Amino acid sequence: MKIFVAGLSYKTAPVELREKLAVHASSLRCTGCRLKVAGNLSEVVLVSTCNRVEVYGVARKVNGNVHNIFQHLSASENSSLSSHLYVKEGSEAVRHLYSVASGLDSMVLGETEITGQIKQAYQAAQEAKLTGRVLNRVFQTALQTAKEIRTQTSIGRGATSVGSVAVELAERIFKNLSDKTVMIVGAGKMGEACVRHLNKKGARSVLVSNRSFERAQTLAAEFGGRAIRFDDCLKAMAHADIVVSSTGSPTTILHREEIAQVMTTRRNRPLVLIDIAVPRDIAAEVQQLNNVYLYNVDDLEVIVRENMRSREQELSRCNSIIVERAGMVMAKVSPNPEGAYDMDLQPESGWIFRGVAACHG
């Protein structure tokens, strides 16, 4: 039996491919169940974010099984998938998880949102009884390691989220946001990050649209913005200079025809669209319209690389912590001669998530 991770990220696959494999948080448990059966895995945790889709598992056979596992995440057969996948086993897989959980493998180096996403993925798997003593130990230690890195290094000092980088892109385009109207579509964590940074940049007006109008009202009120009902989104877009979209919709919500109508209403005044959702919210064909400038999450990487330089000097300290913690946990989960894993320590109570969830499909 081997611990492994198989996945793809912004480093190996474009957003066009990542969005085909993306799994909504509400589906992590049921999808994990299917992957466990399809891959003949004894344990599994599925991680899906805007920048990565990864399967952490324990299995007898790894490499020959990975492509089959990932085909179950896509609605269509994808023969080119293998060239984008990476596979790591044993201590290398554990170190990779710790690096991911600590924000060291993120597009935005040191960002903190990924730690919560890893915790959420682990909790979903545990509630569905997809984890055992091996992945429980590995993921609990990953979360502890992430916390240790935050407190003992300055890797996260001044770190920014994808949402804040989107705002920085908008500022580069317009130089000054004080006379611009910005519209946020989606009031989740990334949308909230955008609003916070727009407020700091002094944007003249911030519009917040969300499927839950109450949530849009709460976020808009906190920063002196204005809430827009989701059904009135396109109408309000006619008055915006910049639109940042970050909903959790599994399908496209803004199509070329709709944006074309918006452009007619605004008399073809330039419109900047920044789509930081995965799957993408805005159809790629929108960029074919005159005076419409569309950017997706992959387009933010240039800005991210510039911001990264100030934190790279902390990487060696972070990696030393990861190597030490991975070595300790691997000593606890090494297979015995029969191929089974010995774990003489029970999962630490502070990291246990209790609950049983039924899986339908």
Buried (B, 14 or more C-beta within 10 A) or exposed (E): BBBBBBBBBBEBBEBEBBBBBBBEEEBBBBBBBBBBEBBEBBBBBBBBBBBBBBBBBBBEEBEEBBBEBBBBBBEEEBEEBEEBBBBBBBBEBBBBBBBBBBBBBBBBBBBBBBBEBBBBBBBBBBBBBBBBBBBBBBBBBBBBBBEBBBEEBBBBEEBBBBBBBBBBBBBEBBEEBEEBBBBBBBBBBBBBBBBBBBBEBEBEBBBBBBBEBEBBBBBBEEBEBBBBBBEEBBEBBBBBBBBBBBBBBEEBBBEBEBBBBBBEBBEEEBBBBBBBBBBBBBBBEBBEBEEBBBBBBBBBBEBBEEBBEBBEEBBEBBBEBBEEBBEEBBEBBEBEEEEEBEBEEEBEEEBEBEEEEEBEE
